Amino acid sequence: MLTTATTREPVILDTTIRDGSYAVNFGYDDDDLRKIIGDLDGAGIPYVEIGHGVTIGATAAQGRAARTDEEYFRAARATVRKAKLGAVIVPALAPIESVDVAADYLDFLRMCVIATEFEKAVPFVERARSRGLEVSIQLVKSHLFEPDVLARAAKQARELGVRIVYVVDTTGTFLPEDVRRYVEALRDVGDITVGYHGHNNLGMAVANTLEAFEAGADFLDATLMGFGRGAGNCQTESLIAALQRRGHLAGVDLDRILDAARSNMLGRVPESYGIDPWEIAFGFHGLDSLQLDRIRAAAEKASLSVSRVIRAIAKNVAGPWLSPEDIDRVVGGMRA
């Protein structure tokens, strides 16, 4: 059912270059940046995120990209005309000096942190704000905690002067009713702007993002054709089309977005970019799929079903991080 627009407008943050780099094995080159950023910027997308998919300042262990952080930043800055440029940093993985490199070229920086580990982000926030960067906090793996835990982290962020805090459905686990509870909890903190970053493991990313906006989130993340790690992200062109049907984002050129997705992204990976059934399993159980290759290898070696191994891991491993040792222990138990 169509609804009429209110005076409140969503802010689209496209992260095709950053989160979408997982889908191309961090292989974007300068020409990719010029085409994708040029189309997003020309279509009226106000925020564009670039850089390594995992974090700026990534090591070889996190996946070597085709260009250095600074090379990506320089190419993007030479291309963009109106949009703000930014990147993601994970304080647990990146050296704090990466903030300074970002500040030389970018407009915003997003800090990825677990809600209960907010203190790890504090020096990074302070450094970024001192360099004039707009800072937001991404409360990754939000589903692991009750909404009130996220609200406490949001209050800590507000006390540091951060005014944008995100609910992040890292594993694509949320349903719309979950999204509403979490977004409303952050909205009720007061004096912050709420954002939402959704993944598509259960095929709910667009619906969840629409629900997030209705619940009070203003910043909405998406990628062209849903490019991203695992099952991918909320799809930029689908999200904008849906929001325009509801009377929003009249100033965004949807046709240019659709053409950009077709010309810049379609056919970029050999397999269909639907939802991998194993990614659905990860989303169903609330697990991060970062260790999929290790799980698959261990399952195949033991002649076990990958889906059943994922289920067993969800049942037997607690905590936000899954280690290779956890996988081996669970598979060993299943064989026994």
C-alpha positions in Angstrom: 0.0 0.0 0.0 1.4 3.4 -1.0 1.8 6.0 1.7 2.4 9.7 1.5 5.8 11.1 2.4 6.4 13.1 5.6 8.8 15.9 5.9 11.4 13.5 7.2 13.7 12.2 4.5 16.0 9.2 4.5 19.7 9.6 3.9 21.2 6.9 1.6 24.7 5.7 2.3 26.0 3.5 -0.5 28.7 1.1 0.4 29.2 -0.7 -2.9 32.9 0.1 -3.0 33.5 -0.9 0.6 31.2 -3.7 1.6 30.8 -4.7 -2.0 34.5 -5.3 -2.3 34.0 -8.7 -0.6 32.1 -9.9 -3.7 35.1 -9.0 -6.0 37.8 -10.3 -3.7 38.8 -6.7 -2.9 39.7 -6.3 -6.5 38.2 -2.9 -7.5 40.6 -0.8 -9.6 40.7 3.0 -10.2 38.4 2.6 -13.2 35.8 0.8 -11.1 35.9 3.6 -8.6 35.5 6.3 -11.2 32.5 4.6 -12.8 30.7 3.5 -9.6 31.3 6.7 -7.6 30.6 8.9 -10.6 27.2 7.3 -11.1 26.3 7.3 -7.4 27.4 10.9 -7.1 25.7 12.0 -10.3 22.4 10.3 -9.3 22.3 12.3 -6.0 23.5 9.7 -3.4 24.8 11.9 -0.6 27.2 9.5 1.2 29.5 7.0 -0.5 31.7 4.6 1.5 35.0 3.4 0.0 38.1 1.5 1.1 38.9 -2.1 2.1 35.8 -4.2 2.9 37.1 -5.3 6.3 38.7 -2.1 7.5 41.1 0.6 6.4 44.5 -0.3 7.6 43.8 -4.0 6.9 46.7 -6.5 6.9 47.3 -9.2 4.4 45.5 -11.6 6.7 42.3 -9.7 6.1 42.7 -9.9 2.3 45.0 -7.9 0.2 43.2 -5.3 -1.9 44.1 -4.2 -5.5 45.1 -0.7 -4.2 46.3 0.8 -0.9 43.9 2.8 1.2 45.5 6.0 0.1 45.3 5.1 -3.6 41.6 4.4 -3.2 41.1 7.6 -1.3 42.9 9.7 -3.9 41.1 8.2 -6.8 37.7 8.7 -5.1 38.4 12.3 -4.1 39.4 13.1 -7.7 36.1 11.7 -8.9 33.4 12.9 -6.5 31.7 16.2 -6.9 28.9 16.5 -4.3 28.7 13.3 -2.2 30.6 12.9 1.1 33.2 10.2 1.1 34.0 7.9 4.0 35.4 4.6 5.1 35.0 2.0 7.8 37.6 1.3 10.5 37.6 -1.6 13.0 39.6 -0.5 16.1 40.2 -4.1 17.0 42.0 -4.7 13.7 43.5 -1.4 12.4 46.3 0.8 13.6 45.1 4.2 14.9 47.4 5.9 12.3 44.9 4.8 9.7 42.6 7.6 11.0 45.2 10.2 9.9 45.4 8.8 6.3 41.6 8.9 6.1 41.4 12.5 7.4 43.6 13.7 4.6 41.0 12.7 2.0 37.6 11.8 3.5 34.6 13.4 5.1 33.4 10.7 7.5 34.7 7.6 9.3 32.6 4.8 10.7 33.9 2.9 13.7 32.8 -0.8 13.9 32.6 -2.1 17.4 30.8 -4.7 19.5 28.3 -2.9 21.9 30.0 -4.3 25.0 33.5 -3.3 23.8 32.8 0.3 23.1 35.9 1.4 25.0 38.1 0.0 22.1 36.7 2.7 19.9 37.2 5.7 22.2 40.8 6.7 21.1 39.8 6.3 17.5 36.7 8.5 17.9 38.7 11.2 19.7 41.4 11.1 17.0 39.0 11.2 14.1 37.0 14.1 15.6 40.2 16.0 16.3 40.9 15.7 12.6 37.5 17.1 11.6 35.9 13.8 10.4 32.2 13.2 10.8 32.1 10.0 13.0 29.5 7.3 13.4 29.5 4.2 15.5 28.5 0.9 13.9 27.3 -1.5 16.6 28.2 -4.7 14.7 26.5 -8.0 15.4 23.7 -6.1 17.1 21.6 -9.3 17.4 23.9 -10.7 20.0 22.6 -8.2 22.6 19.3 -6.9 23.9 18.4 -3.4 22.6 19.1 -1.8 26.0 22.8 -2.9 25.7 23.0 -1.0 22.4 21.3 1.9 24.0 24.0 2.1 26.6 26.7 2.1 24.0 24.8 4.8 22.1 24.9 6.9 25.3 28.6 6.4 25.5 29.0 7.5 21.9 26.9 10.6 22.5 29.0 11.6 25.5 32.0 11.5 23.1 30.3 13.9 20.8 29.2 11.2 18.2 25.8 11.9 16.8 25.2 8.9 14.4 24.9 5.4 15.8 23.9 2.3 13.7 22.1 -0.9 14.3 24.0 -3.4 12.3 22.5 -6.7 11.3 25.8 -8.3 10.4 24.4 -11.8 10.0 21.2 -10.9 8.2 19.2 -12.4 11.1 16.6 -9.8 11.9 13.0 -9.7 10.9 11.1 -6.4 10.7 9.8 -6.6 14.2 13.4 -7.1 15.5 14.6 -4.1 13.5 11.9 -1.9 15.0 12.8 -2.9 18.6 16.5 -2.1 18.1 16.0 1.1 16.2 13.5 2.4 18.7 15.8 1.7 21.6 18.5 3.8 20.0 16.1 6.5 18.9 14.9 6.8 22.5 18.4 7.6 23.7 17.8 11.1 22.3 20.1 13.6 20.7 21.5 11.0 18.2 20.7 10.1 14.7 20.1 6.4 14.1 21.3 4.4 11.2 20.6 0.9 9.9 22.9 -1.5 8.0 21.3 -4.7 6.9 22.5 -8.0 5.3 20.3 -10.3 3.2 20.8 -13.8 4.6 17.0 -14.3 5.0 16.1 -12.2 2.0 14.8 -9.4 4.3 17.4 -6.7 3.8 15.2 -4.3 1.8 12.1 -4.9 4.0 14.1 -4.5 7.2 15.7 -1.3 5.9 12.3 0.2 5.1 11.1 -0.9 8.6 14.1 0.8 10.1 13.2 4.1 8.5 9.6 3.8 9.6 10.9 3.1 13.2 13.1 6.2 13.2 16.4 5.4 11.5 17.5 8.2 9.1 20.7 6.8 7.7 20.1 3.7 5.5 22.9 1.6 4.0 22.8 -0.2 0.7 24.9 -1.5 -2.2 24.4 -1.8 -5.9 22.9 -5.2 -6.8 23.3 -6.0 -3.1 27.0 -6.7 -3.5 28.6 -7.6 -0.2 30.0 -10.4 1.9 28.2 -13.7 2.0 24.5 -13.2 1.1 25.1 -9.5 0.4 23.4 -6.3 1.5 20.3 -4.3 1.1 20.1 -3.5 -2.7 20.5 0.2 -3.4 18.3 0.3 -6.5 15.5 -1.7 -4.8 15.6 0.4 -1.7 15.4 3.7 -3.6 12.6 2.4 -5.8 10.6 1.4 -2.8 11.2 4.7 -1.0 10.2 6.7 -4.1 7.0 4.7 -4.3 6.3 6.0 -0.8 7.0 9.5 -1.9 10.6 9.9 -0.7 13.9 10.8 -2.4 12.4 12.7 -5.3 15.8 14.2 -5.9 17.6 10.9 -6.6 17.8 9.8 -10.2 16.6 6.2 -10.0 17.1 5.6 -13.7 20.8 6.4 -13.4 21.1 4.1 -10.3 19.4 1.3 -12.3 21.8 1.8 -15.2 24.8 1.9 -12.9 23.8 -1.4 -11.3 23.4 -3.0 -14.7 26.5 -1.6 -16.4 28.9 -1.6 -13.4 27.9 -4.7 -11.4 25.9 -7.2 -13.4 28.0 -10.1 -14.6 30.9 -9.1 -12.4 30.9 -12.5 -10.6 30.4 -15.8 -12.4 27.8 -17.3 -10.1 24.3 -16.0 -9.7 24.1 -13.3 -7.0 21.2 -14.8 -5.3 21.3 -16.0 -1.7 23.6 -18.9 -1.0 21.6 -21.5 1.0 24.5 -21.8 3.5 24.2 -18.0 4.0 20.6 -18.5 4.8 21.7 -21.0 7.5 24.1 -18.5 9.0 21.4 -15.9 9.1 18.8 -18.3 10.6 21.2 -19.2 13.4 22.7 -15.7 13.9 26.2 -16.7 13.0 28.8 -14.7 11.1 29.7 -16.4 7.8 33.3 -15.2 7.8 34.6 -18.8 8.6 32.5 -20.4 5.8 35.6 -21.8 4.0 36.9 -23.4 7.1 33.5 -24.8 8.0 33.1 -26.3 4.6 36.5 -27.8 4.5 36.1 -29.4 8.0 32.6 -30.7 7.1 33.7 -32.2 3.8 36.7 -33.8 5.4 34.4 -35.4 8.0 31.8 -36.3 5.4 29.2 -34.1 7.2 26.5 -31.8 5.9 27.7 -28.2 6.0 24.2 -27.0 7.0 24.2 -29.4 9.9 27.7 -28.3 11.0 26.5 -24.7 11.0 23.5 -25.7 13.2 25.7 -27.6 15.6 28.1 -24.6 15.9 25.2 -22.3 16.7 24.1 -24.7 19.4 27.5 -25.3 21.0 29.6 -22.2 20.5 28.9 -19.0 22.6 30.3 -15.5 22.1 30.6 -13.1 19.2 33.7 -14.6 17.6 34.0 -18.1 16.0 37.5 -19.5 15.9 39.0 -22.4 13.8 39.4 -24.3 17.1 35.7 -23.9 17.8 34.9 -25.4 14.3 37.3 -28.3 14.8 35.9 -29.1 18.2 32.3 -29.1 17.0 33.1 -31.2 13.9 35.1 -33.6 16.1 32.1 -34.0 18.4 29.7 -34.7 15.5 32.0 -37.4 14.2 32.2 -39.0 17.6 
